[in-house]
Amino acid sequence: MNDQDQLAGSRKGGTNWKLWAAGAAAVLLIIFFVENSQEVEVRFLFVKTTTPLIFGLLVAGILGVLIGWLAPKVRRGHKAERK
């Protein structure tokens, strides 16, 4: 029996930790949604609205990801223009 056969056999019989991690993350995400479902007042510039807290958190998170992804690209562009 070679090494590949041993690895294939251990994969079939072992537990799939990625599946367990994804399941645990899904359960935690559901708990997070349920616990943050209360209505909150959100003010941004001249807009004032009432929305579930989770939507405000999601918008803030998405904006944070976009800014974190976009800022290095813009910065690299400015450095390239200087050279």
C-alpha positions in Angstrom: 0.0 0.0 0.0 1.5 3.3 -1.0 1.1 6.7 0.7 -1.7 7.9 -1.5 -3.8 4.9 -0.7 -3.3 5.5 3.0 -4.3 9.1 2.7 -7.4 8.3 0.7 -8.4 5.7 3.3 -7.9 8.2 6.2 -10.0 10.8 4.4 -12.9 8.5 3.9 -13.1 7.3 7.5 -12.1 10.6 9.3 -14.3 13.4 10.3 -14.5 16.4 8.0 -13.4 19.3 10.2 -14.3 21.9 7.5 -17.9 20.8 7.5 -18.0 21.0 11.3 -16.4 24.5 11.3 -18.9 25.7 8.7 -21.8 24.3 10.7 -20.6 25.9 13.9 -20.1 29.2 12.0 -23.7 29.0 10.6 -25.1 28.3 14.1 -23.2 31.3 15.5 -24.4 33.5 12.6 -28.0 32.5 13.3 -27.6 33.3 17.0 -26.1 36.7 16.0 -29.0 37.5 13.7 -31.6 36.6 16.4 -29.9 38.5 19.1 -29.5 41.7 17.0 -33.0 41.9 15.5 -34.2 44.8 17.6 -35.1 48.1 15.9 -32.6 50.9 16.1 -32.5 54.5 14.8 -29.8 55.1 12.3 -28.7 58.6 11.3 -26.4 59.2 8.4 -25.8 62.7 7.1 -29.3 64.1 6.6 -31.1 60.7 6.6 -32.7 59.3 9.8 -34.4 55.9 9.7 -35.4 53.0 11.8 -34.1 49.6 10.9 -33.2 46.2 12.5 -29.7 46.4 14.1 -28.4 43.6 12.0 -29.0 45.5 8.8 -27.0 48.4 10.1 -24.2 46.1 11.2 -24.2 44.4 7.8 -24.0 47.7 5.9 -21.2 48.9 8.2 -19.3 45.6 7.7 -19.7 45.7 3.9 -18.6 49.3 3.7 -15.6 48.4 5.9 -14.6 45.5 3.6 -15.0 47.7 0.5 -12.9 50.5 1.9 -10.2 48.0 3.1 -10.2 46.4 -0.4 -10.2 49.7 -2.3 -7.8 51.8 -0.3 -4.6 49.9 -1.2 -5.6 49.9 -4.9 -6.1 53.7 -4.9 -2.9 54.1 -3.0 -0.9 52.0 -5.5 -2.4 54.1 -8.3 -1.1 57.3 -6.7 2.4 55.9 -6.2 2.5 54.8 -9.8 1.5 58.3 -11.0 4.4 59.9 -9.0 7.0 57.7 -10.6 
